[in-house]
Amino acid sequence: MTLVSNDPGEWSDINASVIFSYFTVAASIGLTYDWVLTFGQEVELIWRQRWSLMTFLYLIVRYVGIGYTVMDILSNVPTISMTDTSCLIINDAVNWMGEAVNVLLGVIMIARLHAMYQRSRKVLIFLVVIFMAIRIANVVMATIITMQTAGEEFVLSGTYLCNFDYGGDSVLLIAMGWILDTVWEVLALCLAVWIAVKHFRELRKDSTRGIIGDCFTVLMKTHVSYFASFLAMSCFQIGLFSPTLSANLYSLDAQIYYGFAVIFQFVGLFVLGPRLILGVREYYAELVTNSDMATAMTSIAFQEHVHVSTSSSV
């Protein structure tokens, strides 16, 4: 049921909603800017190459972000009118889209680690088992949260707000989900660092150190950047449940905090994953262009061969 009010006491809610909407729009613009910035690389390294699992993962993660952005704006910009049902549907859709993208990002990470460990079957089984356990737990918790969440539209002094009531243990379950995701990312980082250190030691006296060593350097740089950004996002998300913020949800400081949490969430879901793939493919493409020893990279570049035209006749 839509609630209508012109009570001046509700102005703090309106101001908080407006501030939060600024961050939502800023995150959407940032995501669009990143897409425009990397579109040339995407055409060359994704669309024009042989299609594979990584191609589909890249395109899904990248372009699901557009739909996610539209729905997030619809539910958070106070000048857009929504019904109670549409508020709840969009909220559920955004949450489940985030869950689906997290699964795809996990598949990308498993593929990277599997390649770094020379396609070890034991490592693959270990990663899949751990990842499935975490994702199943998160799906169960997300289902419970969806069932316990109620939404309604507030019309306050001419502005439209979607208000959600997270009943039961929803808040605790959301925090637990982020903690499990963080555990997975820490595990992935530890495995990546371990194998990278091991390879650097083995390659000290190897003549191919320049090729493979540089490859692992690229992988580690992108992985560390991904982990650092994800860790920042997780810290912001877990911090949302602190008693300090909960005690004063509509303060300026709280809304700025919520806003930065949204920005980090957009980056973590729709920017970092595609850039992991682009970073490796770009390095391999340069290797193909500049060296006839590029086959040394094949087992690491997600088992994909990137074709780069070197003349008009190719």
C-alpha positions as YAML, in Angstrom:
chain: A
units: angstrom
residues:
- id: 1
  name: MET
  ca: [0.00, 0.00, 0.00]
- id: 2
  name: THR
  ca: [1.38, 3.41, -1.00]
- id: 3
  name: LEU
  ca: [1.79, 5.81, 1.92]
- id: 4
  name: VAL
  ca: [1.38, 9.54, 1.23]
- id: 5
  name: SER
  ca: [2.56, 12.20, 3.64]
- id: 6
  name: ASN
  ca: [3.45, 15.92, 3.64]
- id: 7
  name: ASP
  ca: [4.74, 15.91, 7.21]
- id: 8
  name: PRO
  ca: [7.83, 18.23, 7.53]
- id: 9
  name: GLY
  ca: [9.23, 15.71, 9.98]
- id: 10
  name: GLU
  ca: [9.85, 13.38, 7.04]
- id: 11
  name: TRP
  ca: [12.21, 15.80, 5.31]
- id: 12
  name: SER
  ca: [15.23, 14.03, 6.80]
- id: 13
  name: ASP
  ca: [14.15, 10.89, 4.95]
- id: 14
  name: ILE
  ca: [13.82, 12.87, 1.72]
- id: 15
  name: ASN
  ca: [17.26, 14.45, 2.09]
- id: 16
  name: ALA
  ca: [18.81, 11.07, 2.82]
- id: 17
  name: SER
  ca: [17.15, 9.56, -0.23]
- id: 18
  name: VAL
  ca: [18.33, 12.40, -2.47]
- id: 19
  name: ILE
  ca: [21.93, 12.08, -1.24]
- id: 20
  name: PHE
  ca: [21.89, 8.33, -1.75]
- id: 21
  name: SER
  ca: [20.44, 8.73, -5.25]
- id: 22
  name: TYR
  ca: [23.39, 10.97, -6.18]
- id: 23
  name: PHE
  ca: [25.79, 8.14, -5.37]
- id: 24
  name: THR
  ca: [23.63, 5.64, -7.25]
- id: 25
  name: VAL
  ca: [23.68, 7.80, -10.37]
- id: 26
  name: ALA
  ca: [27.42, 8.44, -9.94]
- id: 27
  name: ALA
  ca: [28.08, 4.69, -9.73]
- id: 28
  name: SER
  ca: [25.99, 4.16, -12.87]
- id: 29
  name: ILE
  ca: [27.89, 6.87, -14.74]
- id: 30
  name: GLY
  ca: [31.19, 5.36, -13.59]
- id: 31
  name: LEU
  ca: [30.16, 1.94, -14.87]
- id: 32
  name: THR
  ca: [29.12, 3.42, -18.22]
- id: 33
  name: TYR
  ca: [32.41, 5.34, -18.45]
- id: 34
  name: ASP
  ca: [34.39, 2.15, -17.83]
- id: 35
  name: TRP
  ca: [32.42, 0.39, -20.56]
- id: 36
  name: VAL
  ca: [33.12, 3.21, -23.04]
- id: 37
  name: LEU
  ca: [36.78, 3.31, -21.99]
- id: 38
  name: THR
  ca: [37.31, -0.40, -22.63]
- id: 39
  name: PHE
  ca: [34.96, -0.82, -25.59]
- id: 40
  name: GLY
  ca: [37.81, -0.73, -28.11]
- id: 41
  name: GLN
  ca: [39.63, -3.50, -26.24]
- id: 42
  name: GLU
  ca: [36.37, -5.42, -25.97]
- id: 43
  name: VAL
  ca: [35.82, -5.36, -29.73]
- id: 44
  name: GLU
  ca: [39.39, -6.42, -30.48]
- id: 45
  name: LEU
  ca: [39.92, -8.96, -27.71]
- id: 46
  name: ILE
  ca: [36.40, -10.33, -27.20]
- id: 47
  name: TRP
  ca: [34.10, -9.88, -30.18]
- id: 48
  name: ARG
  ca: [36.72, -10.56, -32.88]
- id: 49
  name: GLN
  ca: [38.22, -13.64, -31.23]
- id: 50
  name: ARG
  ca: [37.20, -17.27, -31.13]
- id: 51
  name: TRP
  ca: [34.28, -17.60, -28.75]
- id: 52
  name: SER
  ca: [34.81, -19.62, -25.60]
- id: 53
  name: LEU
  ca: [33.53, -19.93, -22.01]
- id: 54
  name: MET
  ca: [35.43, -16.79, -20.99]
- id: 55
  name: THR
  ca: [33.85, -14.86, -23.86]
- id: 56
  name: PHE
  ca: [30.35, -15.67, -22.63]
- id: 57
  name: LEU
  ca: [31.29, -14.94, -19.00]
- id: 58
  name: TYR
  ca: [32.75, -11.58, -19.97]
- id: 59
  name: LEU
  ca: [29.70, -10.52, -21.99]
- id: 60
  name: ILE
  ca: [27.19, -11.68, -19.39]
- id: 61
  name: VAL
  ca: [28.94, -9.93, -16.49]
- id: 62
  name: ARG
  ca: [29.56, -6.77, -18.50]
- id: 63
  name: TYR
  ca: [26.06, -6.35, -19.94]
- id: 64
  name: VAL
  ca: [24.05, -7.60, -17.00]
- id: 65
  name: GLY
  ca: [25.53, -4.55, -15.30]
- id: 66
  name: ILE
  ca: [23.51, -2.31, -17.63]
- id: 67
  name: GLY
  ca: [20.22, -3.87, -16.56]
- id: 68
  name: TYR
  ca: [21.34, -3.79, -12.94]
- id: 69
  name: THR
  ca: [22.11, -0.09, -13.27]
- id: 70
  name: VAL
  ca: [18.72, 0.74, -14.76]
- id: 71
  name: MET
  ca: [16.82, -1.11, -12.03]
- id: 72
  name: ASP
  ca: [18.95, 0.38, -9.27]
- id: 73
  name: ILE
  ca: [18.21, 3.89, -10.56]
- id: 74
  name: LEU
  ca: [14.49, 3.14, -10.80]
- id: 75
  name: SER
  ca: [14.32, 2.06, -7.17]
- id: 76
  name: ASN
  ca: [16.57, 4.78, -5.69]
- id: 77
  name: VAL
  ca: [15.98, 8.02, -7.60]
- id: 78
  name: PRO
  ca: [13.22, 9.89, -5.69]
- id: 79
  name: THR
  ca: [11.71, 11.53, -8.77]
- id: 80
  name: ILE
  ca: [10.61, 8.19, -10.25]
- id: 81
  name: SER
  ca: [7.24, 6.85, -9.11]
- id: 82
  name: MET
  ca: [7.01, 3.15, -8.26]
- id: 83
  name: THR
  ca: [4.24, 0.91, -6.95]
- id: 84
  name: ASP
  ca: [4.65, -1.35, -3.91]
- id: 85
  name: THR
  ca: [4.86, -4.40, -6.16]
- id: 86
  name: SER
  ca: [7.38, -2.89, -8.56]
- id: 87
  name: CYS
  ca: [9.57, -1.76, -5.66]
- id: 88
  name: LEU
  ca: [9.71, -5.30, -4.30]
- id: 89
  name: ILE
  ca: [10.19, -6.93, -7.71]
- id: 90
  name: ILE
  ca: [13.07, -4.63, -8.63]
- id: 91
  name: ASN
  ca: [14.70, -5.12, -5.23]
- id: 92
  name: ASP
  ca: [14.50, -8.91, -5.57]
- id: 93
  name: ALA
  ca: [15.75, -8.78, -9.17]
- id: 94
  name: VAL
  ca: [18.75, -6.62, -8.21]
- id: 95
  name: ASN
  ca: [19.65, -8.94, -5.33]
- id: 96
  name: TRP
  ca: [19.42, -12.09, -7.46]
- id: 97
  name: MET
  ca: [21.33, -10.50, -10.32]
- id: 98
  name: GLY
  ca: [24.11, -9.71, -7.87]
- id: 99
  name: GLU
  ca: [24.05, -13.33, -6.68]
- id: 100
  name: ALA
  ca: [24.24, -14.62, -10.27]
- id: 101
  name: VAL
  ca: [27.14, -12.31, -11.13]
- id: 102
  name: ASN
  ca: [29.02, -13.49, -8.05]
- id: 103
  name: VAL
  ca: [28.69, -17.06, -9.35]
- id: 104
  name: LEU
  ca: [30.12, -16.02, -12.73]
- id: 105
  name: LEU
  ca: [32.99, -14.14, -11.09]
- id: 106
  name: GLY
  ca: [33.76, -17.27, -9.11]
- id: 107
  name: VAL
  ca: [33.90, -19.32, -12.32]
- id: 108
  name: ILE
  ca: [36.34, -16.78, -13.78]
- id: 109
  name: MET
  ca: [38.50, -17.03, -10.67]
- id: 110
  name: ILE
  ca: [38.45, -20.83, -10.72]
- id: 111
  name: ALA
  ca: [39.52, -20.80, -14.39]
- id: 112
  name: ARG
  ca: [42.45, -18.50, -13.59]
- id: 113
  name: LEU
  ca: [43.63, -20.58, -10.65]
- id: 114
  name: HIS
  ca: [43.16, -23.83, -12.57]
- id: 115
  name: ALA
  ca: [45.37, -22.46, -15.36]
- id: 116
  name: MET
  ca: [47.98, -21.14, -12.90]
- id: 117
  name: TYR
  ca: [48.19, -24.58, -11.29]
- id: 118
  name: GLN
  ca: [48.90, -26.17, -14.69]
- id: 119
  name: ARG
  ca: [45.34, -27.50, -14.98]
- id: 120
  name: SER
  ca: [45.67, -29.64, -11.89]
- id: 121
  name: ARG
  ca: [42.59, -31.82, -11.41]
- id: 122
  name: LYS
  ca: [43.02, -31.89, -7.63]
- id: 123
  name: VAL
  ca: [43.12, -28.10, -7.43]
- id: 124
  name: LEU
  ca: [40.06, -27.85, -9.68]
- id: 125
  name: ILE
  ca: [38.06, -30.29, -7.54]
- id: 126
  name: PHE
  ca: [39.11, -28.49, -4.36]
- id: 127
  name: LEU
  ca: [38.09, -25.10, -5.73]
- id: 128
  name: VAL
  ca: [34.77, -26.34, -7.12]
- id: 129
  name: VAL
  ca: [33.81, -28.06, -3.85]
- id: 130
  name: ILE
  ca: [34.62, -25.00, -1.72]
- id: 131
  name: PHE
  ca: [32.95, -22.63, -4.14]
- id: 132
  name: MET
  ca: [29.80, -24.74, -4.45]
- id: 133
  name: ALA
  ca: [29.48, -25.00, -0.68]
- id: 134
  name: ILE
  ca: [29.68, -21.22, -0.33]
- id: 135
  name: ARG
  ca: [27.32, -20.51, -3.22]
- id: 136
  name: ILE
  ca: [24.72, -23.01, -2.03]
- id: 137
  name: ALA
  ca: [24.79, -21.45, 1.45]
- id: 138
  name: ASN
  ca: [24.40, -17.99, -0.10]
- id: 139
  name: VAL
  ca: [21.51, -19.10, -2.31]
- id: 140
  name: VAL
  ca: [19.69, -20.57, 0.69]
- id: 141
  name: MET
  ca: [20.22, -17.36, 2.67]
- id: 142
  name: ALA
  ca: [19.19, -15.20, -0.30]
- id: 143
  name: THR
  ca: [15.99, -17.22, -0.64]
- id: 144
  name: ILE
  ca: [15.16, -16.72, 3.03]
- id: 145
  name: ILE
  ca: [15.88, -12.98, 2.74]
- id: 146
  name: THR
  ca: [13.63, -12.71, -0.32]
- id: 147
  name: MET
  ca: [10.78, -14.42, 1.51]
- id: 148
  name: GLN
  ca: [11.15, -12.18, 4.57]
- id: 149
  name: THR
  ca: [11.44, -8.85, 2.72]
- id: 150
  name: ALA
  ca: [8.44, -6.58, 2.24]
- id: 151
  name: GLY
  ca: [8.40, -3.40, 0.15]
- id: 152
  name: GLU
  ca: [6.15, -0.39, -0.16]
- id: 153
  name: GLU
  ca: [6.21, 3.03, -1.78]
- id: 154
  name: PHE
  ca: [6.34, 6.24, 0.24]
- id: 155
  name: VAL
  ca: [5.25, 9.53, -1.33]
- id: 156
  name: LEU
  ca: [6.77, 12.22, 0.87]
- id: 157
  name: SER
  ca: [6.22, 15.86, -0.13]
- id: 158
  name: GLY
  ca: [6.18, 14.97, -3.82]
- id: 159
  name: THR
  ca: [9.12, 12.56, -3.77]
- id: 160
  name: TYR
  ca: [8.88, 8.81, -4.26]
- id: 161
  name: LEU
  ca: [10.76, 6.39, -2.00]
- id: 162
  name: CYS
  ca: [10.90, 2.60, -2.00]
- id: 163
  name: ASN
  ca: [10.98, 1.42, 1.59]
- id: 164
  name: PHE
  ca: [11.95, -2.16, 2.46]
- id: 165
  name: ASP
  ca: [11.32, -4.04, 5.66]
- id: 166
  name: TYR
  ca: [13.82, -6.84, 6.22]
- id: 167
  name: GLY
  ca: [12.09, -9.13, 8.66]
- id: 168
  name: GLY
  ca: [13.35, -12.07, 10.67]
- id: 169
  name: ASP
  ca: [17.10, -12.68, 10.51]
- id: 170
  name: SER
  ca: [17.54, -11.02, 7.11]
- id: 171
  name: VAL
  ca: [20.12, -8.47, 8.26]
- id: 172
  name: LEU
  ca: [22.24, -11.18, 9.89]
- id: 173
  name: LEU
  ca: [21.96, -13.40, 6.81]
- id: 174
  name: ILE
  ca: [23.08, -10.57, 4.52]
- id: 175
  name: ALA
  ca: [26.17, -10.01, 6.69]
- id: 176
  name: MET
  ca: [26.92, -13.74, 6.71]
- id: 177
  name: GLY
  ca: [26.71, -13.82, 2.92]
- id: 178
  name: TRP
  ca: [29.33, -11.09, 2.60]
- id: 179
  name: ILE
  ca: [31.57, -12.84, 5.12]
- id: 180
  name: LEU
  ca: [31.42, -16.08, 3.11]
- id: 181
  name: ASP
  ca: [32.23, -14.20, -0.10]
- id: 182
  name: THR
  ca: [35.22, -12.60, 1.61]
- id: 183
  name: VAL
  ca: [36.45, -16.01, 2.80]
- id: 184
  name: TRP
  ca: [36.34, -17.25, -0.81]
- id: 185
  name: GLU
  ca: [38.29, -14.26, -2.11]
- id: 186
  name: VAL
  ca: [40.94, -14.62, 0.62]
- id: 187
  name: LEU
  ca: [41.34, -18.30, -0.26]
- id: 188
  name: ALA
  ca: [41.68, -17.48, -3.96]
- id: 189
  name: LEU
  ca: [44.29, -14.81, -3.23]
- id: 190
  name: CYS
  ca: [46.33, -17.15, -1.02]
- id: 191
  name: LEU
  ca: [46.34, -19.85, -3.70]
- id: 192
  name: ALA
  ca: [47.35, -17.35, -6.38]
- id: 193
  name: VAL
  ca: [50.19, -15.93, -4.27]
- id: 194
  name: TRP
  ca: [51.43, -19.41, -3.37]
- id: 195
  name: ILE
  ca: [51.68, -20.66, -6.96]
- id: 196
  name: ALA
  ca: [53.14, -17.37, -8.19]
- id: 197
  name: VAL
  ca: [55.92, -17.44, -5.58]
- id: 198
  name: LYS
  ca: [56.60, -21.08, -6.40]
- id: 199
  name: HIS
  ca: [56.89, -20.38, -10.13]
- id: 200
  name: PHE
  ca: [59.12, -17.34, -9.65]
- id: 201
  name: ARG
  ca: [61.51, -19.47, -7.61]
- id: 202
  name: GLU
  ca: [61.53, -22.26, -10.20]
- id: 203
  name: LEU
  ca: [62.12, -19.84, -13.07]
- id: 204
  name: ARG
  ca: [65.17, -18.09, -11.66]
- id: 205
  name: LYS
  ca: [67.48, -20.22, -13.78]
- id: 206
  name: ASP
  ca: [65.01, -20.93, -16.57]
- id: 207
  name: SER
  ca: [65.61, -19.44, -20.00]
- id: 208
  name: THR
  ca: [61.88, -18.77, -20.47]
- id: 209
  name: ARG
  ca: [61.68, -16.67, -17.33]
- id: 210
  name: GLY
  ca: [60.93, -13.52, -19.33]
- id: 211
  name: ILE
  ca: [57.78, -14.98, -20.90]
- id: 212
  name: ILE
  ca: [56.28, -17.02, -18.07]
- id: 213
  name: GLY
  ca: [57.56, -14.72, -15.34]
- id: 214
  name: ASP
  ca: [55.94, -11.72, -16.98]
- id: 215
  name: CYS
  ca: [52.75, -13.74, -17.40]
- id: 216
  name: PHE
  ca: [52.51, -14.48, -13.71]
- id: 217
  name: THR
  ca: [53.31, -10.86, -12.96]
- id: 218
  name: VAL
  ca: [50.31, -9.80, -15.07]
- id: 219
  name: LEU
  ca: [48.09, -12.38, -13.41]
- id: 220
  name: MET
  ca: [49.16, -11.35, -9.92]
- id: 221
  name: LYS
  ca: [48.78, -7.62, -10.60]
- id: 222
  name: THR
  ca: [45.22, -8.06, -11.85]
- id: 223
  name: HIS
  ca: [44.41, -10.51, -9.06]
- id: 224
  name: VAL
  ca: [45.76, -8.28, -6.29]
- id: 225
  name: SER
  ca: [43.89, -5.29, -7.73]
- id: 226
  name: TYR
  ca: [40.72, -7.38, -7.87]
- id: 227
  name: PHE
  ca: [41.15, -8.60, -4.30]
- id: 228
  name: ALA
  ca: [41.95, -5.14, -2.91]
- id: 229
  name: SER
  ca: [38.81, -3.70, -4.50]
- id: 230
  name: PHE
  ca: [36.68, -6.62, -3.35]
- id: 231
  name: LEU
  ca: [38.06, -6.34, 0.18]
- id: 232
  name: ALA
  ca: [37.15, -2.65, 0.27]
- id: 233
  name: MET
  ca: [33.67, -3.49, -1.00]
- id: 234
  name: SER
  ca: [33.23, -6.24, 1.60]
- id: 235
  name: CYS
  ca: [34.38, -4.00, 4.43]
- id: 236
  name: PHE
  ca: [31.91, -1.31, 3.39]
- id: 237
  name: GLN
  ca: [29.07, -3.82, 3.07]
- id: 238
  name: ILE
  ca: [29.74, -5.51, 6.40]
- id: 239
  name: GLY
  ca: [30.13, -2.09, 8.03]
- id: 240
  name: LEU
  ca: [26.56, -1.27, 7.01]
- id: 241
  name: PHE
  ca: [25.37, -3.47, 9.86]
- id: 242
  name: SER
  ca: [27.28, -1.64, 12.58]
- id: 243
  name: PRO
  ca: [25.20, -0.25, 15.48]
- id: 244
  name: THR
  ca: [26.62, 3.23, 14.86]
- id: 245
  name: LEU
  ca: [25.12, 3.48, 11.38]
- id: 246
  name: SER
  ca: [21.91, 1.72, 12.35]
- id: 247
  name: ALA
  ca: [21.30, 4.22, 15.14]
- id: 248
  name: ASN
  ca: [21.20, 7.16, 12.71]
- id: 249
  name: LEU
  ca: [20.32, 5.89, 9.25]
- id: 250
  name: TYR
  ca: [19.34, 9.27, 7.83]
- id: 251
  name: SER
  ca: [22.36, 11.30, 8.88]
- id: 252
  name: LEU
  ca: [24.62, 12.82, 6.23]
- id: 253
  name: ASP
  ca: [27.57, 10.66, 7.30]
- id: 254
  name: ALA
  ca: [25.51, 7.47, 7.09]
- id: 255
  name: GLN
  ca: [24.22, 8.29, 3.62]
- id: 256
  name: ILE
  ca: [27.71, 9.10, 2.35]
- id: 257
  name: TYR
  ca: [28.87, 5.77, 3.75]
- id: 258
  name: TYR
  ca: [25.99, 3.96, 2.05]
- id: 259
  name: GLY
  ca: [26.80, 5.80, -1.17]
- id: 260
  name: PHE
  ca: [30.43, 4.69, -1.23]
- id: 261
  name: ALA
  ca: [29.29, 1.14, -0.46]
- id: 262
  name: VAL
  ca: [27.13, 1.27, -3.61]
- id: 263
  name: ILE
  ca: [30.04, 2.54, -5.72]
- id: 264
  name: PHE
  ca: [32.32, -0.25, -4.49]
- id: 265
  name: GLN
  ca: [29.57, -2.77, -5.14]
- id: 266
  name: PHE
  ca: [29.19, -1.64, -8.76]
- id: 267
  name: VAL
  ca: [32.95, -1.83, -9.27]
- id: 268
  name: GLY
  ca: [33.22, -5.25, -7.63]
- id: 269
  name: LEU
  ca: [30.38, -6.81, -9.61]
- id: 270
  name: PHE
  ca: [30.69, -5.30, -13.09]
- id: 271
  name: VAL
  ca: [34.16, -3.77, -13.55]
- id: 272
  name: LEU
  ca: [36.74, -6.01, -11.90]
- id: 273
  name: GLY
  ca: [35.64, -9.31, -13.46]
- id: 274
  name: PRO
  ca: [35.69, -8.12, -17.10]
- id: 275
  name: ARG
  ca: [39.02, -6.39, -16.51]
- id: 276
  name: LEU
  ca: [40.53, -9.65, -15.25]
- id: 277
  name: ILE
  ca: [39.80, -11.20, -18.65]
- id: 278
  name: LEU
  ca: [40.80, -8.14, -20.68]
- id: 279
  name: GLY
  ca: [44.10, -7.82, -18.81]
- id: 280
  name: VAL
  ca: [45.24, -11.35, -19.65]
- id: 281
  name: ARG
  ca: [44.00, -11.22, -23.24]
- id: 282
  name: GLU
  ca: [45.66, -7.88, -23.86]
- id: 283
  name: TYR
  ca: [48.98, -9.20, -22.56]
- id: 284
  name: TYR
  ca: [48.71, -12.33, -24.70]
- id: 285
  name: ALA
  ca: [47.81, -10.28, -27.79]
- id: 286
  name: GLU
  ca: [50.91, -8.13, -27.30]
- id: 287
  name: LEU
  ca: [52.97, -11.28, -26.83]
- id: 288
  name: VAL
  ca: [51.66, -12.72, -30.10]
- id: 289
  name: THR
  ca: [52.49, -9.50, -31.90]
- id: 290
  name: ASN
  ca: [55.97, -8.98, -30.48]
- id: 291
  name: SER
  ca: [57.30, -12.51, -29.98]
- id: 292
  name: ASP
  ca: [57.31, -15.85, -31.73]
- id: 293
  name: MET
  ca: [57.45, -17.55, -28.31]
- id: 294
  name: ALA
  ca: [53.85, -16.72, -27.47]
- id: 295
  name: THR
  ca: [52.87, -20.38, -27.18]
- id: 296
  name: ALA
  ca: [54.44, -20.38, -23.71]
- id: 297
  name: MET
  ca: [51.46, -18.35, -22.60]
- id: 298
  name: THR
  ca: [48.78, -20.66, -23.97]
- id: 299
  name: SER
  ca: [48.18, -22.76, -20.86]
- id: 300
  name: ILE
  ca: [47.63, -19.66, -18.74]
- id: 301
  name: ALA
  ca: [45.42, -17.49, -20.94]
- id: 302
  name: PHE
  ca: [42.28, -19.43, -19.98]
- id: 303
  name: GLN
  ca: [43.20, -22.10, -22.55]
- id: 304
  name: GLU
  ca: [42.32, -19.64, -25.31]
- id: 305
  name: HIS
  ca: [44.22, -18.58, -28.44]
- id: 306
  name: VAL
  ca: [43.88, -14.90, -29.28]
- id: 307
  name: HIS
  ca: [44.26, -14.08, -32.95]
- id: 308
  name: VAL
  ca: [45.81, -10.71, -33.73]
- id: 309
  name: SER
  ca: [45.94, -9.45, -37.32]
- id: 310
  name: THR
  ca: [49.45, -8.36, -38.25]
- id: 311
  name: SER
  ca: [48.77, -7.42, -41.85]
- id: 312
  name: SER
  ca: [45.90, -6.62, -44.15]
- id: 313
  name: SER
  ca: [46.14, -10.06, -45.77]
- id: 314
  name: VAL
  ca: [45.55, -12.00, -42.53]
...
